[in-house]
């Protein structure tokens, strides 16, 4: 029999506040950070998440040097996201992807050839 007490099994660690974060924003109508809106993203599974970076360098490496940002504490960012039903917070994400959309010069191609409806109609005759 083991001499281990039940208290030897560590409990999952409580999340520790991340400290002041660099939060990506969309500028307001004036173009500056006054009246800006925090940007929220989606996880690979499609859930909405608030995003913060621990340095301006990490934010620029992921979202580009021209991405505007503000400094917010983790509790402030969570409070901002909570009314929208967003409970997840991602700190220092490293991979981002643009929304899937065809390029401007690309033409949409029908994956179903025009012959298919004709062939089905010929079989019905």
Secondary structure, 3 states (H helix, E strand, C coil): CCCCCHHHCCCCCCCCCCCCEEEEEECCCCCCCCCCEECEEECCCCCEEEEEECCHHHHHHHHCCCCCEEEECHHHHHHHHHCCCCCEEEECCCCCCCCCCCCCCCCCCCCCCCHHHHHHHHHHC
